[in-house]
């Protein structure tokens, strides 16, 4: 029988419905790499599945390896799947990867055979090749050299063995095959989006890594090393996306607008190639100029999302943000003048701020021309400096409802009052449109 790898994204929309629904791009990258190695691979995106149908599909494939990609709010789902697969497929190797296993690898060894931390490109596919080629998998696991697989974390007869993850440089990233999106239910994703926004967007990653160190941010996979993908490869991927029926890109990079030279070249190349697809992206507050924003608009940018975070410079310093309220206001003005809609992310109730700074933030959010406002209480992500200060949580736990908007630590602010003020502000924002 053909030896198979199954890649699972354990998010169930019925359990935690979110507005912005995208395919797991990391899984698609690994699927593309496994296929390039001539390994039989199946992708199970649980978004539109149930736990029962997921287990049934995996068991029917009888894979040699099952890999689960675990985000912050998905560890309970992942553990539940692992428990059932251990019963149904005792000889199958269970592997965990993603942000949470990277931060807490030891906790995942109670449910999984091994963990891959950090960027698993090249490393996980090579491990799968070697494992599937082994005539004695138990001997292979007990005698493997963890240093041959950067980021590997495993329990051996001699105890836990591990190797440090690596961040692949730009030359290595450009060697990767395009992500394989064939395992996703594109029609269902597109129907979901079109019903609410009359558009059919999907994600693309153009750069990796963020060189900044915001207090609330955790970046266990991509890290702080900023890398860019060759634009010829980027446009090949965009053409694949268009062929699948999508008509808008969500450029999901943390730092897409960091290098204005690269950003401008992206825009120019898109125009020269006549690639007709809208796009949205995250943008930094600092560094943008009017000419670049206008070029972005000409190249199809319809919306930018800005991490404005606060209307108080004191709070911005608490958050480790390298920007000011004035710079945030100017960035919104630049994009608005260029004809690009601006959306703003805000955090209120940050440890160390005051009622006065909270009210400043809410007033600031209403005072600038934002097309969309998102206001949340702090969510201390495992691996962030904020988490280390305020959270005494069990690392096995997770947030089952990613959008719950509730404190997960003991805060000095009254949650009911704060959520009431958030609702009032959002209502005021909608009323003025």
Phi and psi in degrees as a GROMACS rama.xvg file:
@    title "Ramachandran Plot"
@    xaxis  label "Phi"
@    yaxis  label "Psi"
@TYPE xy
-63.1642  131.046  UNK-2
-80.4942  131.482  UNK-3
-128.181  148.933  UNK-4
-110.806  133.147  UNK-5
-114.677  128.369  UNK-6
-107.306  129.576  UNK-7
-123.546  133.087  UNK-8
-108.993  105.173  UNK-9
-87.0054  46.4749  UNK-10
-102.158  125.081  UNK-11
-111.192  114.003  UNK-12
-61.6176  -34.2595  UNK-13
-61.7106  -29.2531  UNK-14
-84.2765  -27.4661  UNK-15
-149.045  75.5637  UNK-16
-67.4978  126.321  UNK-17
-118.497  158.355  UNK-18
-77.2502  -45.2076  UNK-19
-93.8446  105.228  UNK-20
-114.009  114.928  UNK-21
-130.947  154.304  UNK-22
-70.139  152.816  UNK-23
-75.2741  101.156  UNK-24
-68.649  -33.1248  UNK-25
-60.97  -38.8839  UNK-26
-63.8095  -40.7035  UNK-27
-63.2306  -37.7743  UNK-28
-62.8091  -45.8854  UNK-29
-66.217  -37.7105  UNK-30
-61.2788  -41.6983  UNK-31
-62.2658  -39.609  UNK-32
-70.7673  -38.8576  UNK-33
-65.0201  -41.4184  UNK-34
-64.2225  -36.003  UNK-35
-63.16  -28.2897  UNK-36
-87.7958  9.07456  UNK-37
61.9426  32.1654  UNK-38
-97.0296  132.472  UNK-39
-67.5872  123.542  UNK-40
-135.661  140.672  UNK-41
-124.853  139.49  UNK-42
-106.679  130.612  UNK-43
-119.447  100.683  UNK-44
-88.987  110.843  UNK-45
-77.2965  -1.31953  UNK-46
-48.1461  -46.9741  UNK-47
-107.973  18.288  UNK-48
-103.579  176.65  UNK-49
-112.916  161.204  UNK-50
-55.1962  -40.2014  UNK-51
-66.7034  -44.1787  UNK-52
-67.8923  -32.1125  UNK-53
-63.4414  -49.85  UNK-54
-61.8326  -42.3342  UNK-55
-61.4793  -42.9063  UNK-56
-64.4973  -44.0521  UNK-57
-64.044  -46.5823  UNK-58
-61.0722  -38.6448  UNK-59
-64.4178  -26.531  UNK-60
-83.537  -18.6236  UNK-61
47.4818  57.1215  UNK-62
-75.6814  157.276  UNK-63
-80.3338  -32.4552  UNK-64
-134.92  135.177  UNK-65
-121.102  125.054  UNK-66
-114.524  129.563  UNK-67
-112.605  133.25  UNK-68
-98.8115  116.986  UNK-69
-113.278  115.353  UNK-70
-90.3967  -179.315  UNK-71
-58.1296  -40.836  UNK-72
-98.9623  18.2213  UNK-73
-118.197  5.75999  UNK-74
-67.3418  -38.2725  UNK-75
-63.2486  -41.9166  UNK-76
-59.3417  -44.8402  UNK-77
-63.5688  -43.403  UNK-78
-64.1  -41.3863  UNK-79
-63.0007  -41.3335  UNK-80
-64.3022  -43.7285  UNK-81
-61.6439  -40.8625  UNK-82
-61.3502  -44.1948  UNK-83
-70.4463  -37.069  UNK-84
-69.5399  -33.7285  UNK-85
-61.6623  -36.4955  UNK-86
-72.2865  -46.688  UNK-87
-79.9476  -30.6705  UNK-88
-132.242  71.0963  UNK-89
-63.6  -22.0373  UNK-90
-94.2575  -2.20759  UNK-91
-82.0028  135.993  UNK-92
-79.2482  125.175  UNK-93
-104.41  125.61  UNK-94
-125.053  136.494  UNK-95
-114.912  145.014  UNK-96
-151.438  175.249  UNK-97
109.294  -175.575  UNK-98
-59.412  -50.0717  UNK-99
-66.3607  -47.4385  UNK-100
-62.0655  -28.2095  UNK-101
-66.6545  -41.2929  UNK-102
-76.2662  -40.8244  UNK-103
-124.539  62.3284  UNK-104
-61.4724  -35.3419  UNK-105
-66.0692  -34.9815  UNK-106
-63.9185  -28.4575  UNK-107
-81.1874  -16.6601  UNK-108
-70.6321  -13.0449  UNK-109
-74.9429  -17.0652  UNK-110
-120.678  -21.5119  UNK-111
-121.213  157.203  UNK-112
-75.4909  -33.1853  UNK-113
-159.41  166.129  UNK-114
-128.822  139.451  UNK-115
-108.192  122.371  UNK-116
-99.3994  148.628  UNK-117
73.3545  -151.889  UNK-118
-72.7033  122.938  UNK-119
-103.132  6.33038  UNK-120
-57.7496  141.703  UNK-121
71.4761  -48.9992  UNK-122
-69.4257  -53.2443  UNK-123
-63.4042  -45.9669  UNK-124
-59.4749  -38.7114  UNK-125
-66.6669  -39.7131  UNK-126
-60.6416  -44.3169  UNK-127
-60.0228  -42.9547  UNK-128
-56.8982  -49.0408  UNK-129
-67.3708  -41.2687  UNK-130
-65.6375  -46.1734  UNK-131
-68.4659  -26.3288  UNK-132
-82.4396  -11.6194  UNK-133
-74.5147  138.593  UNK-134
-82.3376  -19.0445  UNK-135
-136.373  96.471  UNK-136
-68.553  -32.1506  UNK-137
-65.5395  -44.2388  UNK-138
-63.7009  -38.6726  UNK-139
-60.082  -48.1438  UNK-140
-64.747  -39.2566  UNK-141
-75.7038  -19.8782  UNK-142
-116.961  3.97075  UNK-143
-69.3001  151.857  UNK-144
-92.7224  107.831  UNK-145
-62.4917  -26.2375  UNK-146
-68.3526  -15.4654  UNK-147
-76.8458  -12.3796  UNK-148
-131.609  85.5388  UNK-149
-54.8759  133.252  UNK-150
93.7651  -5.50298  UNK-151
-71.6268  139.205  UNK-152
-136.219  118.013  UNK-153
-148.117  149.983  UNK-154
-91.6705  120.878  UNK-155
-113.385  170.936  UNK-156
-57.7915  -21.4492  UNK-157
-98.9281  6.18737  UNK-158
114.501  -172.561  UNK-159
-72.1117  132.889  UNK-160
-121.953  144.513  UNK-161
-152.854  161.556  UNK-162
-134.938  155.526  UNK-163
-73.3839  137.254  UNK-164
-64.6321  161.389  UNK-165
-125.015  155.255  UNK-166
-107.572  118.434  UNK-167
-71.7136  139.908  UNK-168
-80.0605  175.749  UNK-169
-60.9135  -36.6882  UNK-170
-62.6879  -41.0705  UNK-171
-68.7579  -41.9582  UNK-172
-59.3213  -38.8384  UNK-173
-72.9672  -12.9742  UNK-174
-82.6682  -16.6356  UNK-175
-66.1607  144.598  UNK-176
-69.243  164.01  UNK-177
-64.5809  148.678  UNK-178
-59.7997  140.895  UNK-179
-91.761  106.65  UNK-180
-94.874  9.77295  UNK-181
-70.0048  -17.2595  UNK-182
-87.3938  6.31951  UNK-183
-106.131  153.518  UNK-184
-87.3043  81.8624  UNK-185
-62.6269  -40.4069  UNK-186
-59.7374  -41.7349  UNK-187
-68.7879  -43.0052  UNK-188
-59.4201  -45.5484  UNK-189
-66.4275  -38.5979  UNK-190
-62.7891  -41.5548  UNK-191
-57.6773  -48.6825  UNK-192
-70.6029  -41.7964  UNK-193
-64.9008  -31.5678  UNK-194
-64.4381  -31.1834  UNK-195
-104.157  -30.5989  UNK-196
-126.869  1.60298  UNK-197
53.3081  35.5433  UNK-198
-146.478  163.152  UNK-199
-127.469  80.7474  UNK-200
-89.4084  157.688  UNK-201
-147.718  166.435  UNK-202
-89.2237  155.029  UNK-203
-147.641  144.217  UNK-204
-109.489  125.483  UNK-205
-108.897  -36.8169  UNK-206
-125.778  164.708  UNK-207
-128.563  148.525  UNK-208
84.8935  152.335  UNK-209
-135.03  123.264  UNK-210
-80.7599  1.13206  UNK-211
-98.8259  165.162  UNK-212
-132.229  64.6241  UNK-213
-63.8363  142.646  UNK-214
-59.7567  -33.8322  UNK-215
-93.502  -2.33921  UNK-216
-95.6168  142.434  UNK-217
-125.095  131.364  UNK-218
-135.016  60.5112  UNK-219
-68.6654  -23.6654  UNK-220
-90.5604  -58.6306  UNK-221
-82.5232  -26.361  UNK-222
72.0184  -161.327  UNK-223
-99.4799  -3.56362  UNK-224
-86.0177  117.418  UNK-225
-85.6844  126.424  UNK-226
-136.622  148.748  UNK-227
-118.095  145.875  UNK-228
-91.5194  141.591  UNK-229
-57.1339  132.494  UNK-230
-66.5193  -28.2063  UNK-231
-60.0545  -40.56  UNK-232
-69.7854  -38.9911  UNK-233
-57.7911  -44.1502  UNK-234
-74.9218  -26.0925  UNK-235
-62.3263  -42.7378  UNK-236
-66.9363  -39.7064  UNK-237
-62.4797  -40.3  UNK-238
-62.9772  -36.8685  UNK-239
-63.0047  -41.3272  UNK-240
-63.3649  -43.8879  UNK-241
-61.4364  -40.9634  UNK-242
-63.2884  -23.3359  UNK-243
-83.9836  -3.14486  UNK-244
101.727  5.09321  UNK-245
-83.2293  147.848  UNK-246
-126.585  13.6535  UNK-247
-152.458  141.324  UNK-248
-102.118  137.62  UNK-249
-106.907  101.132  UNK-250
-78.814  104.232  UNK-251
-89.7779  8.17137  UNK-252
-63.3392  144.914  UNK-253
-67.4066  -31.0041  UNK-254
-129.497  33.3648  UNK-255
-58.7672  -37.2581  UNK-256
-94.4772  11.4963  UNK-257
-64.409  -47.1269  UNK-258
-99.3359  102.684  UNK-259
-66.3858  -29.365  UNK-260
-63.7443  -45.0346  UNK-261
-65.6963  -42.9157  UNK-262
-61.0005  -45.9695  UNK-263
-64.2219  -39.054  UNK-264
-66.7563  -37.4723  UNK-265
-56.7229  -48.1303  UNK-266
-63.303  -45.7941  UNK-267
-63.2231  -45.0076  UNK-268
-64.0566  -38.7248  UNK-269
-62.2619  -41.4891  UNK-270
-68.1157  -45.0009  UNK-271
-62.6372  -36.515  UNK-272
-81.8964  -7.44599  UNK-273
65.716  34.3046  UNK-274
-84.7996  113.762  UNK-275
-101.982  87.5298  UNK-276
-151.199  134.822  UNK-277
-70.5943  162.812  UNK-278
-152.552  153.636  UNK-279
-127.229  161.735  UNK-280
-160.041  163.656  UNK-281
-78.4697  150.746  UNK-282
-142.274  144.669  UNK-283
-71.7507  154.42  UNK-284
-74.6858  -42.3984  UNK-285
-82.7255  150.612  UNK-286
95.1836  -15.6706  UNK-287
-76.4106  145.371  UNK-288
-126.051  164.277  UNK-289
-64.0086  -40.2699  UNK-290
-62.6224  -42.5731  UNK-291
-67.2564  -41.7703  UNK-292
-60.7064  -39.9575  UNK-293
-67.9561  -34.6856  UNK-294
-66.7243  -39.5593  UNK-295
-58.7399  -44.5274  UNK-296
-61.8417  -44.4265  UNK-297
-61.886  -32.5325  UNK-298
-87.141  8.42968  UNK-299
105.24  5.11856  UNK-300
-72.389  127.487  UNK-301
-111.663  -17.7366  UNK-302
-159.87  142.73  UNK-303
-123.796  147.465  UNK-304
-112.15  122.203  UNK-305
-112.58  132.328  UNK-306
-82.7126  74.0318  UNK-307
-71.4204  -39.9471  UNK-308
69.1627  -45.7627  UNK-309
-153.14  156.069  UNK-310
-98.5534  13.286  UNK-311
-125.552  125.451  UNK-312
-64.8286  -31.474  UNK-313
-62.6439  -45.1495  UNK-314
-67.5652  -38.2505  UNK-315
-59.1434  -37.7667  UNK-316
-68.1999  -37.8366  UNK-317
-59.1573  -36.3089  UNK-318
-79.9019  -7.20529  UNK-319
75.1832  19.1749  UNK-320
-77.5231  133.003  UNK-321
-93.7752  53.0581  UNK-322
-154.513  168.421  UNK-323
-121.071  167.484  UNK-324
-61.4067  -41.1501  UNK-325
-62.2475  -41.7616  UNK-326
-64.6477  -36.409  UNK-327
-63.7634  -44.5485  UNK-328
-62.2606  -40.8472  UNK-329
-66.8833  -38.402  UNK-330
-63.218  -43.8475  UNK-331
-59.8676  -42.5905  UNK-332
-63.499  -40.6818  UNK-333
-60.9946  -49.2889  UNK-334
-67.3784  -39.9191  UNK-335
-62.8846  -43.4723  UNK-336
-61.9348  -31.5209  UNK-337
-78.1916  -6.21586  UNK-338
87.0894  17.2365  UNK-339
-103.741  129.108  UNK-340
-67.4858  143.799  UNK-341
-117.411  134.32  UNK-342
-116  146.712  UNK-343
-124.689  135.055  UNK-344
-98.0807  134.462  UNK-345
-132.692  149.588  UNK-346
-124.923  129  UNK-347
-125.019  150.966  UNK-348
85.6607  26.2217  UNK-349
-69.6549  139.886  UNK-350
-54.5591  124.414  UNK-351
100.168  -13.1621  UNK-352
-88.2581  -179.644  UNK-353
-125.324  170.412  UNK-354
-58.5085  -36.7967  UNK-355
-63.7796  -43.2533  UNK-356
-71.0863  -31.5173  UNK-357
-61.9297  -47.198  UNK-358
-64.5093  -35.3418  UNK-359
-60.121  -42.5175  UNK-360
-64.094  -45.3048  UNK-361
-64.8221  -39.3803  UNK-362
-67.5918  -40.9286  UNK-363
-62.1756  -41.7516  UNK-364
-59.6448  -33.1409  UNK-365
-86.5904  -13.1203  UNK-366
-91.01  -12.0988  UNK-367
-114.733  154.153  UNK-368
-79.0254  75.7522  UNK-369
-95.7321  137.066  UNK-370
-79.0776  -25.9121  UNK-371
-149.905  138.178  UNK-372
-125.648  132.957  UNK-373
-122.688  123.012  UNK-374
-125.941  125.685  UNK-375
-137.601  160.581  UNK-376
-80.087  162.41  UNK-377
-60.228  135.318  UNK-378
-116.226  100.205  UNK-379
-71.7875  103.315  UNK-380
-75.3488  132.656  UNK-381
-52.4123  131.249  UNK-382
100.587  -12.4814  UNK-383
-88.6388  159.952  UNK-384
-64.249  -36.2673  UNK-385
-61.7824  -44.3926  UNK-386
-58.9643  -43.1322  UNK-387
-63.2654  -29.948  UNK-388
-81.4329  -42.3694  UNK-389
-111.665  -15.249  UNK-390
-104.851  129.159  UNK-391
-115.797  46.0539  UNK-392
-85.5942  156.64  UNK-393
-71.3252  119.438  UNK-394
-65.0392  -12.6733  UNK-395
-73.9985  -20.1053  UNK-396
-81.318  169.771  UNK-397
-152.182  -179.956  UNK-398
-98.3359  108.691  UNK-399
-66.5677  -29.4332  UNK-400
-113.228  101.435  UNK-401
-63.3675  -25.6356  UNK-402
-105.877  21.407  UNK-403
-65.667  -27.8662  UNK-404
64.2375  38.4171  UNK-405
-122.443  156.205  UNK-406
-69.209  137.394  UNK-407
-113.293  18.3261  UNK-408
-148.567  171.955  UNK-409
-79.89  109.051  UNK-410
-103.457  154.051  UNK-411
-79.3095  -6.98808  UNK-412
-103.042  144.521  UNK-413
-74.5002  120.833  UNK-414
-64.7955  -41.0443  UNK-415
-63.7574  -43.7796  UNK-416
-61.6834  -45.3673  UNK-417
-65.174  -43.0939  UNK-418
-66.8191  -32.332  UNK-419
-64.2172  -42.4088  UNK-420
-68.015  -35.7529  UNK-421
-62.2829  -46.9204  UNK-422
-61.3784  -41.5558  UNK-423
-62.2394  -41.3841  UNK-424
-67.167  -43.7799  UNK-425
-64.3965  -37.3078  UNK-426
-64.498  -41.4432  UNK-427
-63.636  -38.4197  UNK-428
-62.9224  -43.8367  UNK-429
-67.4263  -36.5969  UNK-430
-66.3716  -28.2074  UNK-431
-86.6839  -4.92607  UNK-432
